[in-house]
């Protein structure tokens, strides 16, 4: 699919898009969660146009150029009426279509209504279609350093419902975050998992799909919007999606989606794909993090203990995945046990785990050890509540009377006379006796 964008004045750069699966759409998350007030065709046309923007060098005039022939191919239009239908879709997009964007700011929410593509130009004698984005929509499409989503244009091309496109973009936003934090860290494990099992209230889902006033009965909403979208996404995109309904009282309050990425077969373009900056950046970050965790694991005293207890072997210690898994998921829990029971307590725990180990556990040593320590830590906490003397802490050593006196009389040693020093010694001796409970021998 030839795409033409103005790179400099009077100069056009032609980009080939013969392989849709390599084309990406990148948008700010606020645009993903906005209300798309448009039908399927204008929304798909917008996504196609966005995929033509080079986010590193966006067109200064906010303009991209599409080929009509390839645009029709993208929409799988081949009938004689395609030019009239294209004209109708463009006019509808400009007259009716807009995004209602809601963004959280310091003092509350900010609302914007944006017509994304106010200007389109084409002729009946040329293949070129000029599409110009509004200046207001551009910040949501370029300079995306954080809070943005990338998804495949080829997935969008296969979806035939407005609701499927909207839900697919939202699911992609969540799954992108799952992949990001799985690699870079920065979130608890349950938070990371929540990104691939995202929850959304029915109210929010209706707002996003612009169905607040449609399909008032949940059953109608589920059949017309939810079920069809999930089936279509699972059939035609890179995701397998399912969902479950969550009740509040007698009503359905929210939906929890479950997203799984379909396995991708290797293809002939893998070498080209590996030149993608996002791919290379993620790969480099992943390798750096793995190497740091592996080094940390090999230097940890816990690795030595595991080896001594035969809970890991030489092959495990040479396996980067195993050792980084231990450093990331198991050793922080051992730190908690060490805080409560000392290193000896960790050793005692590992001796017990080794004695109960079954053959199957060695096949996933990280999961086995993680499960074992997660089950033991609550017991340790309970023991410390019921028997404080078992906790691994030392009472501070009592300070001597001389040390206490120095807090109040720090200079006396240097400035007092010998007579005064003797009086001070007598006072200290008297105080010392009283502190020890001894009664003065003076007569009353």
VMD Tcl script that draws the C-alpha trace (Angstrom):
set ca {
  {0.00 0.00 0.00}
  {1.79 3.18 -1.12}
  {1.55 5.93 1.43}
  {2.88 9.39 0.63}
  {3.68 11.97 3.27}
  {5.20 15.41 2.86}
  {8.62 15.38 4.44}
  {9.74 18.76 3.13}
  {8.07 21.44 1.07}
  {7.53 20.25 -2.53}
  {9.04 16.88 -1.68}
  {7.09 13.70 -1.03}
  {8.40 10.51 0.45}
  {6.75 7.27 -0.65}
  {6.46 4.49 1.92}
  {5.38 1.00 0.88}
  {2.78 -0.83 2.93}
  {2.44 -4.06 1.01}
  {2.56 -5.98 4.29}
  {-0.17 -4.74 6.61}
  {1.00 -6.94 9.45}
  {4.09 -4.76 9.81}
  {2.12 -1.50 10.09}
  {1.43 -0.10 13.56}
  {-1.04 2.45 14.91}
  {0.27 4.49 17.86}
  {-2.13 6.63 19.92}
  {-2.29 8.27 23.34}
  {-4.27 6.30 25.92}
  {-6.65 9.23 26.40}
  {-7.66 8.80 22.76}
  {-8.12 5.07 23.28}
  {-10.52 5.62 26.20}
  {-12.36 8.52 24.54}
  {-15.84 8.28 23.05}
  {-15.53 7.76 19.29}
  {-18.60 9.46 17.84}
  {-18.34 7.79 14.46}
  {-19.24 4.60 12.64}
  {-16.99 1.73 11.66}
  {-15.75 3.06 8.30}
  {-14.64 6.56 9.43}
  {-12.99 5.00 12.49}
  {-11.07 2.51 10.35}
  {-10.10 5.30 7.94}
  {-8.78 7.31 10.87}
  {-6.75 4.33 12.12}
  {-5.31 3.81 8.63}
  {-4.32 7.48 8.36}
  {-2.71 7.41 11.83}
  {-0.61 4.40 10.83}
  {1.01 6.60 8.16}
  {2.45 9.05 10.69}
  {6.13 8.72 11.49}
  {6.12 9.59 15.20}
  {9.86 10.33 15.10}
  {9.50 12.78 12.19}
  {5.81 13.73 12.01}
  {4.68 15.79 9.00}
  {4.92 19.48 9.85}
  {1.75 20.29 7.93}
  {-0.15 17.42 9.65}
  {-0.78 15.90 6.22}
  {-0.47 12.34 4.90}
  {-1.25 10.94 1.47}
  {-3.04 7.68 0.73}
  {-3.51 5.74 -2.47}
  {-7.20 5.30 -3.38}
  {-6.51 1.89 -4.87}
  {-4.84 0.62 -1.75}
  {-7.38 2.35 0.50}
  {-10.14 0.40 -1.26}
  {-8.07 -2.76 -0.84}
  {-7.76 -2.08 2.88}
  {-11.55 -1.87 3.13}
  {-11.93 -4.83 0.76}
  {-14.14 -2.77 -1.56}
  {-14.31 -3.95 -5.17}
  {-17.76 -3.04 -6.48}
  {-18.53 -0.35 -9.07}
  {-20.01 1.94 -6.41}
  {-16.80 2.19 -4.37}
  {-16.04 5.83 -5.30}
  {-19.48 6.99 -4.18}
  {-19.17 5.01 -0.97}
  {-15.72 6.50 -0.32}
  {-17.07 10.02 -0.86}
  {-19.99 9.32 1.49}
  {-17.65 7.93 4.18}
  {-15.36 10.99 3.97}
  {-18.27 13.44 4.18}
  {-19.76 11.59 7.13}
  {-16.42 11.55 8.92}
  {-16.01 15.31 8.52}
  {-19.59 16.29 9.33}
  {-20.44 13.88 12.15}
  {-17.34 12.14 13.45}
  {-15.42 13.40 16.46}
  {-13.71 12.19 19.61}
  {-14.93 13.20 23.07}
  {-11.73 13.14 25.14}
  {-11.69 13.24 28.92}
  {-8.34 13.77 30.67}
  {-7.61 13.98 34.39}
  {-5.77 17.18 35.37}
  {-4.55 18.56 38.72}
  {-7.81 20.32 39.56}
  {-10.23 17.86 37.93}
  {-11.13 16.61 34.44}
  {-10.60 18.41 31.14}
  {-12.99 17.69 28.24}
  {-12.29 18.11 24.54}
  {-14.42 17.50 21.44}
  {-12.06 17.06 18.49}
  {-12.86 16.55 14.81}
  {-9.77 14.50 13.91}
  {-9.66 14.96 10.12}
  {-11.25 18.25 8.99}
  {-9.73 18.29 5.51}
  {-9.61 15.62 2.79}
  {-8.78 16.25 -0.86}
  {-8.90 13.97 -3.89}
  {-9.74 14.03 -7.60}
  {-11.57 11.65 -9.93}
  {-8.55 11.48 -12.25}
  {-5.75 10.81 -9.74}
  {-5.04 8.00 -7.29}
  {-3.85 10.25 -4.49}
  {-5.94 11.15 -1.42}
  {-4.74 13.97 0.84}
  {-5.69 13.67 4.53}
  {-4.92 16.48 6.96}
  {-5.25 16.03 10.72}
  {-6.51 18.81 12.97}
  {-3.81 20.51 15.10}
  {-5.78 19.54 18.24}
  {-5.56 15.80 17.53}
  {-1.83 15.81 16.71}
  {-0.58 15.81 20.36}
  {-2.42 12.51 20.82}
  {-0.59 11.00 17.83}
  {3.04 12.22 18.06}
  {5.73 12.82 20.71}
  {4.35 9.89 22.67}
  {6.85 9.32 25.48}
  {4.43 7.73 27.95}
  {0.81 6.60 28.26}
  {0.48 5.48 24.66}
  {-0.70 2.30 22.95}
  {0.60 0.57 19.85}
  {-1.52 -1.95 17.98}
  {-1.48 -3.71 14.63}
  {-3.23 -2.12 11.67}
  {-3.81 -5.57 10.19}
  {-5.97 -6.46 13.21}
  {-8.12 -3.35 12.73}
  {-8.53 -4.17 9.03}
  {-10.25 -7.46 9.86}
  {-12.79 -6.04 12.32}
  {-16.27 -5.33 10.94}
  {-17.95 -3.66 13.91}
  {-17.42 -0.28 15.53}
  {-17.71 -1.93 18.95}
  {-15.07 -4.53 18.04}
  {-12.60 -1.79 17.03}
  {-13.22 0.24 20.19}
  {-12.90 -2.77 22.49}
  {-9.83 -4.08 20.63}
  {-8.04 -0.73 21.10}
  {-8.87 -0.75 24.84}
  {-7.72 -4.37 25.27}
  {-4.50 -3.54 23.39}
  {-3.90 -0.61 25.76}
  {-4.11 -2.92 28.78}
  {-2.10 -5.75 27.25}
  {0.63 -3.30 26.19}
  {0.98 -2.30 29.83}
  {1.13 -5.97 30.85}
  {4.00 -6.58 28.42}
  {5.78 -3.35 29.44}
  {5.75 -3.96 33.20}
  {6.48 -7.69 32.78}
  {9.80 -6.67 31.22}
  {10.71 -3.43 33.00}
  {9.20 -4.06 36.44}
  {7.87 -1.24 38.57}
  {4.58 -2.90 39.48}
  {3.61 -5.63 41.94}
  {2.89 -9.03 40.40}
  {-0.85 -8.74 41.01}
  {-0.89 -5.32 39.33}
  {0.90 -6.70 36.28}
  {-1.59 -9.56 36.08}
  {-4.49 -7.11 36.28}
  {-3.38 -5.61 32.96}
  {-4.06 -8.84 31.11}
  {-7.21 -9.40 33.14}
  {-8.55 -5.83 33.05}
  {-11.84 -4.84 34.67}
  {-14.19 -2.11 33.48}
  {-17.53 -1.00 34.89}
  {-20.61 -1.34 32.72}
  {-21.07 2.42 32.90}
  {-17.53 3.07 31.58}
  {-17.95 0.42 28.87}
  {-21.23 1.98 27.73}
  {-19.62 5.43 27.64}
  {-16.66 4.22 25.64}
  {-18.86 2.41 23.10}
  {-21.33 5.34 23.01}
  {-24.25 3.11 24.05}
  {-25.50 4.97 27.14}
  {-28.90 5.44 25.49}
  {-28.90 2.21 23.50}
  {-29.59 -1.40 24.48}
  {-30.97 -0.43 27.89}
  {-31.40 -4.09 28.96}
  {-28.06 -5.69 29.80}
  {-28.92 -8.81 27.81}
  {-29.37 -6.71 24.67}
  {-26.12 -4.84 25.38}
  {-24.28 -8.11 25.92}
  {-25.61 -9.71 22.73}
  {-25.25 -6.68 20.44}
  {-22.04 -5.13 21.81}
  {-20.08 -7.41 24.11}
  {-20.42 -10.94 22.74}
  {-20.08 -10.04 19.09}
  {-17.02 -7.88 19.75}
  {-15.25 -10.59 21.79}
  {-15.98 -13.25 19.16}
  {-14.77 -11.04 16.32}
  {-11.60 -9.98 18.17}
  {-10.76 -13.60 18.98}
  {-11.36 -14.72 15.39}
  {-9.56 -11.93 13.54}
  {-6.84 -10.44 15.77}
  {-3.73 -11.54 17.66}
  {-5.73 -11.87 20.91}
  {-7.77 -14.67 22.42}
  {-10.35 -12.92 24.61}
  {-12.95 -14.11 27.09}
  {-14.86 -12.31 29.83}
  {-16.81 -12.82 33.03}
  {-19.60 -10.73 34.53}
  {-19.29 -9.33 38.04}
  {-22.47 -8.69 39.99}
  {-23.21 -6.03 42.56}
  {-26.42 -7.01 44.25}
  {-28.71 -8.35 41.54}
  {-27.23 -6.27 38.70}
  {-24.15 -6.75 36.53}
  {-21.75 -4.09 37.74}
  {-18.58 -4.72 35.73}
  {-16.81 -6.96 33.24}
  {-13.44 -8.67 33.71}
  {-11.72 -9.53 30.44}
  {-9.06 -12.21 30.05}
  {-6.52 -11.56 27.28}
  {-4.02 -14.04 25.89}
  {-1.68 -13.43 22.97}
  {-1.88 -16.00 20.21}
  {1.43 -17.69 19.40}
  {3.03 -16.08 16.35}
  {4.77 -18.21 13.79}
  {8.14 -17.04 12.54}
  {7.92 -15.28 9.19}
  {10.28 -14.25 6.46}
  {10.26 -10.63 7.60}
  {11.68 -11.30 11.07}
  {15.00 -9.66 10.22}
  {13.21 -6.49 9.16}
  {11.06 -6.57 12.29}
  {14.13 -6.80 14.48}
  {15.24 -3.41 13.17}
  {12.14 -1.78 14.63}
  {13.31 0.78 17.29}
  {10.61 -0.22 19.79}
  {11.53 -3.90 19.42}
  {15.25 -3.17 19.81}
  {14.70 -0.90 22.83}
  {12.55 -3.49 24.62}
  {15.01 -6.25 23.75}
  {17.96 -4.23 25.07}
  {16.11 -3.32 28.29}
  {15.13 -6.94 28.81}
  {18.70 -8.17 28.32}
  {20.17 -5.54 30.68}
  {17.62 -6.37 33.38}
  {18.21 -10.11 32.97}
  {21.97 -9.72 33.24}
  {21.67 -7.56 36.37}
  {19.30 -10.05 38.03}
  {21.51 -13.00 37.06}
  {24.58 -11.30 38.57}
  {22.61 -10.44 41.71}
  {21.41 -14.05 42.04}
  {24.89 -15.54 41.64}
  {26.26 -13.27 44.37}
  {23.41 -13.92 46.79}
  {23.99 -16.02 49.92}
  {20.61 -17.63 49.22}
  {22.03 -19.25 46.07}
  {24.76 -20.87 48.17}
  {22.17 -22.14 50.66}
  {19.96 -23.55 47.90}
  {22.95 -25.37 46.44}
  {23.94 -26.80 49.82}
  {20.40 -28.10 50.35}
  {20.34 -29.60 46.81}
  {17.34 -27.45 45.93}
  {19.20 -26.19 42.84}
  {22.02 -27.79 40.88}
  {24.77 -26.63 38.52}
  {22.42 -26.72 35.53}
  {19.99 -24.43 37.37}
  {22.78 -22.00 38.18}
  {23.71 -21.84 34.49}
  {20.10 -21.20 33.48}
  {19.53 -17.44 33.19}
  {15.75 -17.79 33.33}
  {15.87 -19.81 36.54}
  {18.35 -17.56 38.32}
  {16.65 -14.29 37.30}
  {13.35 -15.79 38.43}
  {14.84 -16.58 41.85}
  {16.33 -13.08 42.19}
  {13.10 -11.39 41.16}
  {10.41 -13.54 42.76}
  {11.94 -15.62 45.57}
  {14.91 -13.84 47.13}
  {12.91 -10.73 48.18}
  {10.68 -13.07 50.21}
  {13.76 -14.67 51.78}
  {14.81 -11.13 52.78}
  {11.53 -10.84 54.72}
  {12.20 -14.13 56.50}
  {15.78 -13.08 57.24}
  {14.48 -9.87 58.81}
  {12.24 -11.90 61.12}
  {14.43 -14.95 61.84}
  {17.92 -14.13 60.63}
  {19.87 -16.05 57.99}
  {19.69 -19.12 60.24}
  {15.91 -18.98 59.95}
  {16.16 -19.02 56.16}
  {18.47 -22.02 56.35}
  {16.04 -23.86 58.65}
  {13.18 -23.15 56.23}
  {15.19 -24.46 53.27}
  {16.11 -27.63 55.15}
  {12.40 -28.27 55.72}
  {11.56 -27.52 52.08}
  {14.30 -29.88 50.87}
  {12.98 -32.68 53.09}
  {9.47 -32.30 51.63}
  {10.56 -31.86 48.02}
  {9.00 -34.14 45.44}
  {10.43 -35.05 42.09}
  {8.14 -32.83 40.04}
  {9.17 -29.67 41.85}
  {12.60 -29.51 40.27}
  {11.01 -28.92 36.88}
  {9.86 -25.49 38.07}
  {12.10 -24.69 41.00}
  {11.19 -20.97 41.04}
  {7.47 -21.65 41.38}
  {8.09 -24.38 43.97}
  {10.31 -22.22 46.20}
  {8.07 -19.17 45.80}
  {4.98 -21.16 46.83}
  {6.83 -22.62 49.83}
  {8.04 -19.28 51.22}
  {4.71 -17.55 50.55}
  {3.03 -20.25 52.62}
  {5.54 -19.94 55.48}
  {5.77 -16.15 55.92}
  {2.22 -15.77 57.36}
  {3.10 -18.44 59.94}
  {6.21 -16.48 60.93}
  {4.18 -13.30 61.34}
  {1.64 -15.10 63.54}
  {4.38 -16.63 65.69}
  {5.91 -13.21 66.26}
  {2.58 -11.90 67.47}
  {1.96 -14.82 69.83}
  {5.59 -15.34 70.92}
  {7.53 -12.06 70.59}
  {10.63 -13.69 72.02}
  {10.97 -15.68 68.76}
  {11.34 -12.54 66.68}
  {14.82 -11.71 65.40}
  {15.49 -8.48 67.25}
  {17.82 -7.47 70.10}
  {16.86 -5.25 73.01}
  {19.14 -2.21 73.22}
  {21.90 -2.58 75.79}
  {21.22 -0.44 78.92}
  {23.36 2.68 79.06}
  {25.69 3.19 82.04}
  {25.12 6.01 84.52}
  {28.26 7.71 83.24}
  {26.90 7.69 79.68}
  {23.60 9.18 80.83}
  {25.37 11.80 82.94}
  {27.47 12.89 79.96}
  {24.28 13.88 78.14}
  {23.58 16.42 80.88}
  {27.06 17.31 82.16}
  {29.28 17.08 79.07}
  {31.89 19.70 80.03}
  {32.31 19.09 83.76}
  {35.31 16.80 83.43}
  {37.39 19.66 82.13}
  {36.11 22.70 84.08}
  {35.36 21.49 87.63}
  {37.75 21.54 90.55}
  {38.87 18.39 92.36}
  {36.48 19.18 95.26}
  {33.57 19.56 92.84}
  {34.53 16.33 91.11}
  {34.43 14.49 94.46}
  {30.97 15.91 95.18}
  {29.81 14.80 91.73}
  {31.16 11.29 92.32}
  {29.23 11.10 95.59}
  {26.03 12.29 93.88}
  {26.50 9.70 91.14}
  {27.11 6.97 93.68}
  {23.92 7.94 95.57}
  {21.88 7.98 92.34}
  {23.35 4.61 91.38}
  {22.25 3.08 94.70}
  {18.72 4.40 94.29}
  {18.52 3.04 90.76}
  {19.52 -0.37 92.10}
  {16.90 -0.16 94.85}
  {19.38 0.17 97.72}
  {18.27 2.23 100.73}
  {20.54 4.99 102.03}
  {22.16 4.16 105.40}
  {21.66 7.71 106.68}
  {19.46 7.99 109.79}
  {16.11 9.75 109.43}
}
mol new
graphics top color blue
foreach p $ca { graphics top sphere $p radius 0.5 }
foreach p [lrange $ca 0 end-1] q [lrange $ca 1 end] { graphics top cylinder $p $q radius 0.2 }
display resetview
